[in-house]
Amino acid sequence: MKKQNYVIFGLQGERLGMASQYVREILEYRPLTPVPLTPPFLVGVMNLRGKIVPVFDLWALLGLGVSLYRQSCHYLVIDLTQNQEIHTLAIIAEEVFDVCDISYESIEKPPEIAGKLHAKYLIGVAKDRERFTLLLSPEVCFPIEEIRLQIHNYVHNKKIKEAVYAPESTRNEP
């Protein structure tokens, strides 16, 4: 029976899994450095052994609302290879439940809407005893170029709004 190893974690009441081949490490909560003028899904950055790593709110990134985090949260540091480049990022998990093997036979095709998540973000749903785990597709959840574009557009639009709605006394005169 073929199996794959997954990191099982909780976010917004959902039980999620990500193949451990993507998860470099799991870190305990630490304060982040906020980044001004960024969308709500970019929570901040962390220094990870000299490398600046962006930290994302997965829920907000997927368009499901902004999560509230506590000091009991963890960070999943993820390595993704896209366009022959390795990108390191982190997501916040409210809880980390387990690192376990899941057999391919126990993974079913996800329903069109699985809980709050759309099926396009999932590779499947695994059933373990009476619990279901939604198995994420990291390549679909974290399209690096699309995220860069969203951040660029957000920053650009925010600067335009600030310029348009700035009080008369703070506007640059020609």
CNS distance restraints for C-alpha pairs under 8 A (distance, minus, plus):
assign (resid   1 and name CA) (resid 103 and name CA) 6.67 0.50 0.50
assign (resid   1 and name CA) (resid 104 and name CA) 7.66 0.50 0.50
assign (resid   1 and name CA) (resid 105 and name CA) 7.74 0.50 0.50
assign (resid   2 and name CA) (resid 103 and name CA) 5.70 0.50 0.50
assign (resid   2 and name CA) (resid 104 and name CA) 5.97 0.50 0.50
assign (resid   2 and name CA) (resid 105 and name CA) 7.92 0.50 0.50
assign (resid   3 and name CA) (resid 101 and name CA) 5.83 0.50 0.50
assign (resid   3 and name CA) (resid 102 and name CA) 5.30 0.50 0.50
assign (resid   3 and name CA) (resid 103 and name CA) 4.03 0.50 0.50
assign (resid   3 and name CA) (resid 104 and name CA) 5.67 0.50 0.50
assign (resid   4 and name CA) (resid  19 and name CA) 7.08 0.50 0.50
assign (resid   4 and name CA) (resid 101 and name CA) 5.30 0.50 0.50
assign (resid   4 and name CA) (resid 102 and name CA) 5.46 0.50 0.50
assign (resid   4 and name CA) (resid 103 and name CA) 6.36 0.50 0.50
assign (resid   4 and name CA) (resid 104 and name CA) 7.28 0.50 0.50
assign (resid   5 and name CA) (resid  19 and name CA) 5.88 0.50 0.50
assign (resid   5 and name CA) (resid  20 and name CA) 5.61 0.50 0.50
assign (resid   5 and name CA) (resid  21 and name CA) 7.71 0.50 0.50
assign (resid   5 and name CA) (resid  99 and name CA) 6.93 0.50 0.50
assign (resid   5 and name CA) (resid 100 and name CA) 5.42 0.50 0.50
assign (resid   5 and name CA) (resid 101 and name CA) 4.23 0.50 0.50
assign (resid   5 and name CA) (resid 102 and name CA) 6.23 0.50 0.50
assign (resid   6 and name CA) (resid  17 and name CA) 5.90 0.50 0.50
assign (resid   6 and name CA) (resid  18 and name CA) 5.33 0.50 0.50
assign (resid   6 and name CA) (resid  19 and name CA) 4.26 0.50 0.50
assign (resid   6 and name CA) (resid  20 and name CA) 4.78 0.50 0.50
assign (resid   6 and name CA) (resid  99 and name CA) 5.57 0.50 0.50
assign (resid   6 and name CA) (resid 100 and name CA) 5.46 0.50 0.50
assign (resid   6 and name CA) (resid 101 and name CA) 6.11 0.50 0.50
assign (resid   6 and name CA) (resid 102 and name CA) 6.98 0.50 0.50
assign (resid   7 and name CA) (resid  17 and name CA) 5.45 0.50 0.50
assign (resid   7 and name CA) (resid  18 and name CA) 5.37 0.50 0.50
assign (resid   7 and name CA) (resid  19 and name CA) 6.25 0.50 0.50
assign (resid   7 and name CA) (resid  20 and name CA) 5.54 0.50 0.50
assign (resid   7 and name CA) (resid  23 and name CA) 7.62 0.50 0.50
assign (resid   7 and name CA) (resid  96 and name CA) 7.62 0.50 0.50
assign (resid   7 and name CA) (resid  97 and name CA) 7.84 0.50 0.50
assign (resid   7 and name CA) (resid  98 and name CA) 6.01 0.50 0.50
assign (resid   7 and name CA) (resid  99 and name CA) 4.45 0.50 0.50
assign (resid   7 and name CA) (resid 100 and name CA) 6.66 0.50 0.50
assign (resid   8 and name CA) (resid  15 and name CA) 6.98 0.50 0.50
assign (resid   8 and name CA) (resid  16 and name CA) 5.67 0.50 0.50
assign (resid   8 and name CA) (resid  17 and name CA) 4.36 0.50 0.50
assign (resid   8 and name CA) (resid  18 and name CA) 6.71 0.50 0.50
assign (resid   8 and name CA) (resid  96 and name CA) 6.13 0.50 0.50
assign (resid   8 and name CA) (resid  97 and name CA) 5.46 0.50 0.50
assign (resid   8 and name CA) (resid  98 and name CA) 5.14 0.50 0.50
assign (resid   8 and name CA) (resid  99 and name CA) 5.99 0.50 0.50
assign (resid   8 and name CA) (resid 100 and name CA) 7.59 0.50 0.50
assign (resid   8 and name CA) (resid 133 and name CA) 7.69 0.50 0.50
assign (resid   9 and name CA) (resid  15 and name CA) 5.91 0.50 0.50
assign (resid   9 and name CA) (resid  16 and name CA) 5.30 0.50 0.50
assign (resid   9 and name CA) (resid  17 and name CA) 6.15 0.50 0.50
assign (resid   9 and name CA) (resid  93 and name CA) 6.28 0.50 0.50
assign (resid   9 and name CA) (resid  94 and name CA) 7.41 0.50 0.50
assign (resid   9 and name CA) (resid  95 and name CA) 5.48 0.50 0.50
assign (resid   9 and name CA) (resid  96 and name CA) 4.20 0.50 0.50
assign (resid   9 and name CA) (resid  97 and name CA) 5.27 0.50 0.50
assign (resid   9 and name CA) (resid  98 and name CA) 7.11 0.50 0.50
assign (resid  10 and name CA) (resid  14 and name CA) 5.60 0.50 0.50
assign (resid  10 and name CA) (resid  15 and name CA) 4.74 0.50 0.50
assign (resid  10 and name CA) (resid  16 and name CA) 5.89 0.50 0.50
assign (resid  10 and name CA) (resid  93 and name CA) 6.01 0.50 0.50
assign (resid  10 and name CA) (resid  94 and name CA) 5.59 0.50 0.50
assign (resid  10 and name CA) (resid  95 and name CA) 4.94 0.50 0.50
assign (resid  10 and name CA) (resid  96 and name CA) 6.28 0.50 0.50
assign (resid  10 and name CA) (resid  97 and name CA) 7.24 0.50 0.50
assign (resid  11 and name CA) (resid  15 and name CA) 6.74 0.50 0.50
assign (resid  11 and name CA) (resid  16 and name CA) 7.29 0.50 0.50
assign (resid  11 and name CA) (resid  59 and name CA) 7.82 0.50 0.50
assign (resid  11 and name CA) (resid  93 and name CA) 5.72 0.50 0.50
assign (resid  11 and name CA) (resid  94 and name CA) 5.36 0.50 0.50
assign (resid  11 and name CA) (resid  95 and name CA) 7.11 0.50 0.50
assign (resid  12 and name CA) (resid  59 and name CA) 7.85 0.50 0.50
assign (resid  12 and name CA) (resid  67 and name CA) 7.13 0.50 0.50
assign (resid  12 and name CA) (resid  94 and name CA) 7.67 0.50 0.50
assign (resid  14 and name CA) (resid 115 and name CA) 7.56 0.50 0.50
assign (resid  14 and name CA) (resid 133 and name CA) 7.93 0.50 0.50
assign (resid  14 and name CA) (resid 134 and name CA) 7.82 0.50 0.50
assign (resid  15 and name CA) (resid 132 and name CA) 7.09 0.50 0.50
assign (resid  15 and name CA) (resid 133 and name CA) 5.13 0.50 0.50
assign (resid  15 and name CA) (resid 134 and name CA) 6.28 0.50 0.50
assign (resid  16 and name CA) (resid 133 and name CA) 5.29 0.50 0.50
assign (resid  16 and name CA) (resid 134 and name CA) 4.73 0.50 0.50
assign (resid  16 and name CA) (resid 135 and name CA) 5.80 0.50 0.50
assign (resid  16 and name CA) (resid 136 and name CA) 6.88 0.50 0.50
assign (resid  17 and name CA) (resid 133 and name CA) 6.27 0.50 0.50
assign (resid  17 and name CA) (resid 134 and name CA) 5.96 0.50 0.50
assign (resid  17 and name CA) (resid 135 and name CA) 4.54 0.50 0.50
assign (resid  17 and name CA) (resid 136 and name CA) 5.96 0.50 0.50
assign (resid  18 and name CA) (resid  22 and name CA) 7.35 0.50 0.50
assign (resid  18 and name CA) (resid  23 and name CA) 7.57 0.50 0.50
assign (resid  18 and name CA) (resid 135 and name CA) 5.84 0.50 0.50
assign (resid  18 and name CA) (resid 136 and name CA) 5.43 0.50 0.50
assign (resid  18 and name CA) (resid 137 and name CA) 7.30 0.50 0.50
assign (resid  18 and name CA) (resid 138 and name CA) 7.37 0.50 0.50
assign (resid  19 and name CA) (resid  23 and name CA) 7.20 0.50 0.50
assign (resid  19 and name CA) (resid 135 and name CA) 7.91 0.50 0.50
assign (resid  19 and name CA) (resid 136 and name CA) 7.98 0.50 0.50
assign (resid  20 and name CA) (resid  24 and name CA) 7.65 0.50 0.50
assign (resid  20 and name CA) (resid  99 and name CA) 7.75 0.50 0.50
assign (resid  22 and name CA) (resid  78 and name CA) 5.38 0.50 0.50
assign (resid  22 and name CA) (resid  79 and name CA) 5.37 0.50 0.50
assign (resid  22 and name CA) (resid  80 and name CA) 6.50 0.50 0.50
assign (resid  22 and name CA) (resid 138 and name CA) 7.81 0.50 0.50
assign (resid  23 and name CA) (resid  76 and name CA) 6.39 0.50 0.50
assign (resid  23 and name CA) (resid  77 and name CA) 5.73 0.50 0.50
assign (resid  23 and name CA) (resid  78 and name CA) 4.51 0.50 0.50
assign (resid  23 and name CA) (resid  79 and name CA) 6.46 0.50 0.50
assign (resid  24 and name CA) (resid  76 and name CA) 7.62 0.50 0.50
assign (resid  24 and name CA) (resid  77 and name CA) 5.50 0.50 0.50
assign (resid  24 and name CA) (resid  78 and name CA) 5.50 0.50 0.50
assign (resid  24 and name CA) (resid  79 and name CA) 6.39 0.50 0.50
assign (resid  25 and name CA) (resid  76 and name CA) 6.13 0.50 0.50
assign (resid  25 and name CA) (resid  77 and name CA) 5.32 0.50 0.50
assign (resid  25 and name CA) (resid  78 and name CA) 7.41 0.50 0.50
assign (resid  26 and name CA) (resid  74 and name CA) 6.75 0.50 0.50
assign (resid  26 and name CA) (resid  75 and name CA) 5.69 0.50 0.50
assign (resid  26 and name CA) (resid  76 and name CA) 4.74 0.50 0.50
assign (resid  26 and name CA) (resid  77 and name CA) 6.19 0.50 0.50
assign (resid  27 and name CA) (resid  74 and name CA) 5.57 0.50 0.50
assign (resid  27 and name CA) (resid  75 and name CA) 5.03 0.50 0.50
assign (resid  27 and name CA) (resid  76 and name CA) 6.52 0.50 0.50
assign (resid  27 and name CA) (resid  77 and name CA) 7.58 0.50 0.50
assign (resid  28 and name CA) (resid  72 and name CA) 7.64 0.50 0.50
assign (resid  28 and name CA) (resid  73 and name CA) 6.78 0.50 0.50
assign (resid  28 and name CA) (resid  74 and name CA) 4.66 0.50 0.50
assign (resid  28 and name CA) (resid  75 and name CA) 6.34 0.50 0.50
assign (resid  29 and name CA) (resid  71 and name CA) 5.68 0.50 0.50
assign (resid  29 and name CA) (resid  72 and name CA) 6.44 0.50 0.50
assign (resid  29 and name CA) (resid  73 and name CA) 5.47 0.50 0.50
assign (resid  29 and name CA) (resid  74 and name CA) 5.02 0.50 0.50
assign (resid  29 and name CA) (resid  75 and name CA) 6.59 0.50 0.50
assign (resid  30 and name CA) (resid  71 and name CA) 7.57 0.50 0.50
assign (resid  32 and name CA) (resid  43 and name CA) 7.82 0.50 0.50
assign (resid  32 and name CA) (resid  44 and name CA) 5.61 0.50 0.50
assign (resid  32 and name CA) (resid  45 and name CA) 5.66 0.50 0.50
assign (resid  32 and name CA) (resid  46 and name CA) 5.47 0.50 0.50
assign (resid  33 and name CA) (resid  44 and name CA) 5.26 0.50 0.50
assign (resid  33 and name CA) (resid  45 and name CA) 5.27 0.50 0.50
assign (resid  33 and name CA) (resid  46 and name CA) 6.36 0.50 0.50
assign (resid  34 and name CA) (resid  43 and name CA) 6.54 0.50 0.50
assign (resid  34 and name CA) (resid  44 and name CA) 4.23 0.50 0.50
assign (resid  34 and name CA) (resid  45 and name CA) 6.49 0.50 0.50
assign (resid  35 and name CA) (resid  42 and name CA) 7.92 0.50 0.50
assign (resid  35 and name CA) (resid  43 and name CA) 7.66 0.50 0.50
assign (resid  35 and name CA) (resid  44 and name CA) 5.42 0.50 0.50
assign (resid  35 and name CA) (resid  45 and name CA) 7.16 0.50 0.50
assign (resid  37 and name CA) (resid 154 and name CA) 7.68 0.50 0.50
assign (resid  37 and name CA) (resid 155 and name CA) 5.56 0.50 0.50
assign (resid  37 and name CA) (resid 158 and name CA) 7.02 0.50 0.50
assign (resid  38 and name CA) (resid  42 and name CA) 6.40 0.50 0.50
assign (resid  38 and name CA) (resid 151 and name CA) 6.20 0.50 0.50
assign (resid  38 and name CA) (resid 154 and name CA) 6.66 0.50 0.50
assign (resid  38 and name CA) (resid 155 and name CA) 6.10 0.50 0.50
assign (resid  39 and name CA) (resid 151 and name CA) 6.31 0.50 0.50
assign (resid  39 and name CA) (resid 154 and name CA) 6.20 0.50 0.50
assign (resid  39 and name CA) (resid 155 and name CA) 7.75 0.50 0.50
assign (resid  40 and name CA) (resid  57 and name CA) 7.72 0.50 0.50
assign (resid  40 and name CA) (resid  60 and name CA) 6.76 0.50 0.50
assign (resid  40 and name CA) (resid  66 and name CA) 7.05 0.50 0.50
assign (resid  41 and name CA) (resid  56 and name CA) 5.46 0.50 0.50
assign (resid  41 and name CA) (resid  57 and name CA) 4.87 0.50 0.50
assign (resid  41 and name CA) (resid  58 and name CA) 6.95 0.50 0.50
assign (resid  41 and name CA) (resid  59 and name CA) 7.68 0.50 0.50
assign (resid  41 and name CA) (resid  60 and name CA) 4.83 0.50 0.50
assign (resid  41 and name CA) (resid  61 and name CA) 4.96 0.50 0.50
assign (resid  41 and name CA) (resid  66 and name CA) 7.30 0.50 0.50
assign (resid  42 and name CA) (resid  54 and name CA) 7.06 0.50 0.50
assign (resid  42 and name CA) (resid  55 and name CA) 6.06 0.50 0.50
assign (resid  42 and name CA) (resid  56 and name CA) 4.68 0.50 0.50
assign (resid  42 and name CA) (resid  57 and name CA) 6.36 0.50 0.50
assign (resid  42 and name CA) (resid  61 and name CA) 7.96 0.50 0.50
assign (resid  43 and name CA) (resid  54 and name CA) 7.81 0.50 0.50
assign (resid  43 and name CA) (resid  55 and name CA) 5.63 0.50 0.50
assign (resid  43 and name CA) (resid  56 and name CA) 5.40 0.50 0.50
assign (resid  43 and name CA) (resid  57 and name CA) 6.19 0.50 0.50
assign (resid  44 and name CA) (resid  54 and name CA) 6.05 0.50 0.50
assign (resid  44 and name CA) (resid  55 and name CA) 5.42 0.50 0.50
assign (resid  44 and name CA) (resid  56 and name CA) 7.33 0.50 0.50
assign (resid  45 and name CA) (resid  52 and name CA) 6.39 0.50 0.50
assign (resid  45 and name CA) (resid  53 and name CA) 5.41 0.50 0.50
assign (resid  45 and name CA) (resid  54 and name CA) 4.38 0.50 0.50
assign (resid  45 and name CA) (resid  55 and name CA) 5.42 0.50 0.50
assign (resid  46 and name CA) (resid  52 and name CA) 5.75 0.50 0.50
assign (resid  46 and name CA) (resid  53 and name CA) 5.30 0.50 0.50
assign (resid  46 and name CA) (resid  54 and name CA) 6.56 0.50 0.50
assign (resid  46 and name CA) (resid  55 and name CA) 7.11 0.50 0.50
assign (resid  47 and name CA) (resid  51 and name CA) 5.54 0.50 0.50
assign (resid  47 and name CA) (resid  52 and name CA) 4.81 0.50 0.50
assign (resid  47 and name CA) (resid  53 and name CA) 6.31 0.50 0.50
assign (resid  48 and name CA) (resid  52 and name CA) 6.29 0.50 0.50
assign (resid  48 and name CA) (resid  53 and name CA) 6.65 0.50 0.50
assign (resid  53 and name CA) (resid  88 and name CA) 6.37 0.50 0.50
assign (resid  53 and name CA) (resid  89 and name CA) 5.39 0.50 0.50
assign (resid  53 and name CA) (resid  90 and name CA) 6.81 0.50 0.50
assign (resid  54 and name CA) (resid  88 and name CA) 7.83 0.50 0.50
assign (resid  54 and name CA) (resid  89 and name CA) 5.25 0.50 0.50
assign (resid  54 and name CA) (resid  90 and name CA) 6.22 0.50 0.50
assign (resid  55 and name CA) (resid  89 and name CA) 6.03 0.50 0.50
assign (resid  55 and name CA) (resid  90 and name CA) 4.58 0.50 0.50
assign (resid  55 and name CA) (resid  91 and name CA) 5.43 0.50 0.50
assign (resid  55 and name CA) (resid  92 and name CA) 7.22 0.50 0.50
assign (resid  56 and name CA) (resid  61 and name CA) 7.16 0.50 0.50
assign (resid  56 and name CA) (resid  89 and name CA) 7.57 0.50 0.50
assign (resid  56 and name CA) (resid  90 and name CA) 6.13 0.50 0.50
assign (resid  56 and name CA) (resid  91 and name CA) 4.80 0.50 0.50
assign (resid  56 and name CA) (resid  92 and name CA) 6.66 0.50 0.50
assign (resid  57 and name CA) (resid  61 and name CA) 6.11 0.50 0.50
assign (resid  57 and name CA) (resid  66 and name CA) 7.12 0.50 0.50
assign (resid  57 and name CA) (resid  67 and name CA) 6.80 0.50 0.50
assign (resid  57 and name CA) (resid  91 and name CA) 5.95 0.50 0.50
assign (resid  57 and name CA) (resid  92 and name CA) 6.01 0.50 0.50
assign (resid  58 and name CA) (resid  62 and name CA) 6.19 0.50 0.50
assign (resid  58 and name CA) (resid  91 and name CA) 6.13 0.50 0.50
assign (resid  58 and name CA) (resid  92 and name CA) 7.12 0.50 0.50
assign (resid  59 and name CA) (resid  63 and name CA) 6.45 0.50 0.50
assign (resid  59 and name CA) (resid  64 and name CA) 5.20 0.50 0.50
assign (resid  59 and name CA) (resid  65 and name CA) 6.02 0.50 0.50
assign (resid  59 and name CA) (resid  66 and name CA) 6.27 0.50 0.50
assign (resid  59 and name CA) (resid  67 and name CA) 6.49 0.50 0.50
assign (resid  60 and name CA) (resid  64 and name CA) 5.39 0.50 0.50
assign (resid  60 and name CA) (resid  65 and name CA) 4.84 0.50 0.50
assign (resid  60 and name CA) (resid  66 and name CA) 4.85 0.50 0.50
assign (resid  60 and name CA) (resid  67 and name CA) 7.05 0.50 0.50
assign (resid  62 and name CA) (resid 141 and name CA) 7.05 0.50 0.50
assign (resid  64 and name CA) (resid 116 and name CA) 7.54 0.50 0.50
assign (resid  64 and name CA) (resid 117 and name CA) 7.99 0.50 0.50
assign (resid  69 and name CA) (resid  73 and name CA) 6.56 0.50 0.50
assign (resid  69 and name CA) (resid  94 and name CA) 6.91 0.50 0.50
assign (resid  70 and name CA) (resid  94 and name CA) 7.61 0.50 0.50
assign (resid  72 and name CA) (resid  94 and name CA) 7.09 0.50 0.50
assign (resid  72 and name CA) (resid  95 and name CA) 7.66 0.50 0.50
assign (resid  73 and name CA) (resid  92 and name CA) 6.75 0.50 0.50
assign (resid  73 and name CA) (resid  93 and name CA) 5.74 0.50 0.50
assign (resid  73 and name CA) (resid  94 and name CA) 4.51 0.50 0.50
assign (resid  73 and name CA) (resid  95 and name CA) 6.01 0.50 0.50
assign (resid  74 and name CA) (resid  92 and name CA) 5.85 0.50 0.50
assign (resid  74 and name CA) (resid  93 and name CA) 5.24 0.50 0.50
assign (resid  74 and name CA) (resid  94 and name CA) 6.36 0.50 0.50
assign (resid  74 and name CA) (resid  95 and name CA) 6.65 0.50 0.50
assign (resid  74 and name CA) (resid  96 and name CA) 7.15 0.50 0.50
assign (resid  75 and name CA) (resid  90 and name CA) 6.03 0.50 0.50
assign (resid  75 and name CA) (resid  91 and name CA) 5.56 0.50 0.50
assign (resid  75 and name CA) (resid  92 and name CA) 4.69 0.50 0.50
assign (resid  75 and name CA) (resid  93 and name CA) 5.97 0.50 0.50
assign (resid  76 and name CA) (resid  90 and name CA) 5.32 0.50 0.50
assign (resid  76 and name CA) (resid  91 and name CA) 5.37 0.50 0.50
assign (resid  76 and name CA) (resid  92 and name CA) 6.42 0.50 0.50
assign (resid  76 and name CA) (resid  93 and name CA) 6.96 0.50 0.50
assign (resid  77 and name CA) (resid  88 and name CA) 6.99 0.50 0.50
assign (resid  77 and name CA) (resid  89 and name CA) 5.81 0.50 0.50
assign (resid  77 and name CA) (resid  90 and name CA) 4.26 0.50 0.50
assign (resid  77 and name CA) (resid  91 and name CA) 6.73 0.50 0.50
assign (resid  78 and name CA) (resid  88 and name CA) 5.62 0.50 0.50
assign (resid  78 and name CA) (resid  89 and name CA) 5.37 0.50 0.50
assign (resid  78 and name CA) (resid  90 and name CA) 5.67 0.50 0.50
assign (resid  78 and name CA) (resid  91 and name CA) 7.79 0.50 0.50
assign (resid  79 and name CA) (resid  86 and name CA) 6.35 0.50 0.50
assign (resid  79 and name CA) (resid  87 and name CA) 5.62 0.50 0.50
assign (resid  79 and name CA) (resid  88 and name CA) 4.58 0.50 0.50
assign (resid  79 and name CA) (resid  89 and name CA) 6.65 0.50 0.50
assign (resid  80 and name CA) (resid  86 and name CA) 5.52 0.50 0.50
assign (resid  80 and name CA) (resid  87 and name CA) 5.15 0.50 0.50
assign (resid  80 and name CA) (resid  88 and name CA) 6.44 0.50 0.50
assign (resid  80 and name CA) (resid 138 and name CA) 7.62 0.50 0.50
assign (resid  80 and name CA) (resid 139 and name CA) 7.37 0.50 0.50
assign (resid  81 and name CA) (resid  85 and name CA) 5.32 0.50 0.50
assign (resid  81 and name CA) (resid  86 and name CA) 4.39 0.50 0.50
assign (resid  81 and name CA) (resid  87 and name CA) 6.15 0.50 0.50
assign (resid  82 and name CA) (resid  86 and name CA) 6.60 0.50 0.50
assign (resid  82 and name CA) (resid  87 and name CA) 7.46 0.50 0.50
assign (resid  82 and name CA) (resid 139 and name CA) 7.98 0.50 0.50
assign (resid  82 and name CA) (resid 144 and name CA) 7.40 0.50 0.50
assign (resid  87 and name CA) (resid 144 and name CA) 7.97 0.50 0.50
assign (resid 102 and name CA) (resid 106 and name CA) 6.98 0.50 0.50
assign (resid 102 and name CA) (resid 107 and name CA) 7.78 0.50 0.50
assign (resid 102 and name CA) (resid 126 and name CA) 7.49 0.50 0.50
assign (resid 103 and name CA) (resid 107 and name CA) 7.07 0.50 0.50
assign (resid 106 and name CA) (resid 126 and name CA) 5.57 0.50 0.50
assign (resid 106 and name CA) (resid 127 and name CA) 6.24 0.50 0.50
assign (resid 106 and name CA) (resid 128 and name CA) 7.97 0.50 0.50
assign (resid 107 and name CA) (resid 124 and name CA) 5.77 0.50 0.50
assign (resid 107 and name CA) (resid 125 and name CA) 5.41 0.50 0.50
assign (resid 107 and name CA) (resid 126 and name CA) 4.45 0.50 0.50
assign (resid 107 and name CA) (resid 127 and name CA) 7.07 0.50 0.50
assign (resid 108 and name CA) (resid 124 and name CA) 5.39 0.50 0.50
assign (resid 108 and name CA) (resid 125 and name CA) 5.22 0.50 0.50
assign (resid 108 and name CA) (resid 126 and name CA) 6.28 0.50 0.50
assign (resid 109 and name CA) (resid 123 and name CA) 7.26 0.50 0.50
assign (resid 109 and name CA) (resid 124 and name CA) 4.83 0.50 0.50
assign (resid 109 and name CA) (resid 125 and name CA) 6.36 0.50 0.50
assign (resid 110 and name CA) (resid 114 and name CA) 6.50 0.50 0.50
assign (resid 110 and name CA) (resid 119 and name CA) 5.81 0.50 0.50
assign (resid 110 and name CA) (resid 122 and name CA) 6.86 0.50 0.50
assign (resid 110 and name CA) (resid 123 and name CA) 7.20 0.50 0.50
assign (resid 110 and name CA) (resid 124 and name CA) 4.78 0.50 0.50
assign (resid 110 and name CA) (resid 125 and name CA) 5.46 0.50 0.50
assign (resid 111 and name CA) (resid 119 and name CA) 6.29 0.50 0.50
assign (resid 112 and name CA) (resid 118 and name CA) 6.18 0.50 0.50
assign (resid 112 and name CA) (resid 119 and name CA) 4.94 0.50 0.50
assign (resid 112 and name CA) (resid 120 and name CA) 7.95 0.50 0.50
assign (resid 113 and name CA) (resid 117 and name CA) 5.94 0.50 0.50
assign (resid 113 and name CA) (resid 118 and name CA) 4.67 0.50 0.50
assign (resid 113 and name CA) (resid 119 and name CA) 5.55 0.50 0.50
assign (resid 114 and name CA) (resid 118 and name CA) 6.13 0.50 0.50
assign (resid 114 and name CA) (resid 119 and name CA) 6.30 0.50 0.50
assign (resid 114 and name CA) (resid 134 and name CA) 7.57 0.50 0.50
assign (resid 117 and name CA) (resid 121 and name CA) 7.09 0.50 0.50
assign (resid 118 and name CA) (resid 122 and name CA) 7.58 0.50 0.50
assign (resid 119 and name CA) (resid 123 and name CA) 7.84 0.50 0.50
assign (resid 120 and name CA) (resid 140 and name CA) 7.33 0.50 0.50
assign (resid 121 and name CA) (resid 136 and name CA) 5.88 0.50 0.50
assign (resid 121 and name CA) (resid 137 and name CA) 5.58 0.50 0.50
assign (resid 121 and name CA) (resid 138 and name CA) 7.83 0.50 0.50
assign (resid 121 and name CA) (resid 140 and name CA) 5.72 0.50 0.50
assign (resid 121 and name CA) (resid 141 and name CA) 5.70 0.50 0.50
assign (resid 122 and name CA) (resid 134 and name CA) 6.73 0.50 0.50
assign (resid 122 and name CA) (resid 135 and name CA) 5.49 0.50 0.50
assign (resid 122 and name CA) (resid 136 and name CA) 4.42 0.50 0.50
assign (resid 122 and name CA) (resid 137 and name CA) 5.09 0.50 0.50
assign (resid 123 and name CA) (resid 135 and name CA) 5.70 0.50 0.50
assign (resid 123 and name CA) (resid 136 and name CA) 5.87 0.50 0.50
assign (resid 123 and name CA) (resid 137 and name CA) 5.44 0.50 0.50
assign (resid 124 and name CA) (resid 134 and name CA) 6.40 0.50 0.50
assign (resid 124 and name CA) (resid 135 and name CA) 5.37 0.50 0.50
assign (resid 124 and name CA) (resid 136 and name CA) 7.51 0.50 0.50
assign (resid 125 and name CA) (resid 132 and name CA) 6.50 0.50 0.50
assign (resid 125 and name CA) (resid 133 and name CA) 5.63 0.50 0.50
assign (resid 125 and name CA) (resid 134 and name CA) 4.73 0.50 0.50
assign (resid 125 and name CA) (resid 135 and name CA) 5.72 0.50 0.50
assign (resid 126 and name CA) (resid 132 and name CA) 5.64 0.50 0.50
assign (resid 126 and name CA) (resid 133 and name CA) 5.13 0.50 0.50
assign (resid 126 and name CA) (resid 134 and name CA) 6.59 0.50 0.50
assign (resid 126 and name CA) (resid 135 and name CA) 7.10 0.50 0.50
assign (resid 127 and name CA) (resid 131 and name CA) 5.77 0.50 0.50
assign (resid 127 and name CA) (resid 132 and name CA) 4.58 0.50 0.50
assign (resid 127 and name CA) (resid 133 and name CA) 6.39 0.50 0.50
assign (resid 128 and name CA) (resid 132 and name CA) 6.28 0.50 0.50
assign (resid 128 and name CA) (resid 133 and name CA) 7.71 0.50 0.50
assign (resid 136 and name CA) (resid 141 and name CA) 7.38 0.50 0.50
assign (resid 137 and name CA) (resid 141 and name CA) 6.15 0.50 0.50
assign (resid 138 and name CA) (resid 142 and name CA) 5.77 0.50 0.50
assign (resid 139 and name CA) (resid 143 and name CA) 5.99 0.50 0.50
assign (resid 142 and name CA) (resid 147 and name CA) 7.24 0.50 0.50
assign (resid 143 and name CA) (resid 147 and name CA) 6.16 0.50 0.50
assign (resid 144 and name CA) (resid 148 and name CA) 6.22 0.50 0.50
assign (resid 145 and name CA) (resid 149 and name CA) 6.23 0.50 0.50
assign (resid 146 and name CA) (resid 150 and name CA) 6.15 0.50 0.50
assign (resid 147 and name CA) (resid 151 and name CA) 6.19 0.50 0.50
assign (resid 148 and name CA) (resid 152 and name CA) 6.11 0.50 0.50
assign (resid 149 and name CA) (resid 153 and name CA) 6.04 0.50 0.50
assign (resid 150 and name CA) (resid 154 and name CA) 6.00 0.50 0.50
assign (resid 151 and name CA) (resid 155 and name CA) 6.11 0.50 0.50
assign (resid 152 and name CA) (resid 156 and name CA) 6.05 0.50 0.50
assign (resid 153 and name CA) (resid 157 and name CA) 5.96 0.50 0.50
assign (resid 154 and name CA) (resid 158 and name CA) 5.99 0.50 0.50
assign (resid 155 and name CA) (resid 159 and name CA) 6.17 0.50 0.50
assign (resid 156 and name CA) (resid 160 and name CA) 6.34 0.50 0.50
assign (resid 157 and name CA) (resid 161 and name CA) 6.16 0.50 0.50
assign (resid 158 and name CA) (resid 162 and name CA) 6.11 0.50 0.50
assign (resid 159 and name CA) (resid 163 and name CA) 6.15 0.50 0.50
assign (resid 160 and name CA) (resid 164 and name CA) 6.11 0.50 0.50
assign (resid 161 and name CA) (resid 165 and name CA) 5.91 0.50 0.50
assign (resid 162 and name CA) (resid 166 and name CA) 5.58 0.50 0.50
assign (resid 163 and name CA) (resid 171 and name CA) 7.06 0.50 0.50
assign (resid 166 and name CA) (resid 170 and name CA) 6.30 0.50 0.50
assign (resid 166 and name CA) (resid 171 and name CA) 6.32 0.50 0.50
assign (resid 167 and name CA) (resid 171 and name CA) 6.71 0.50 0.50
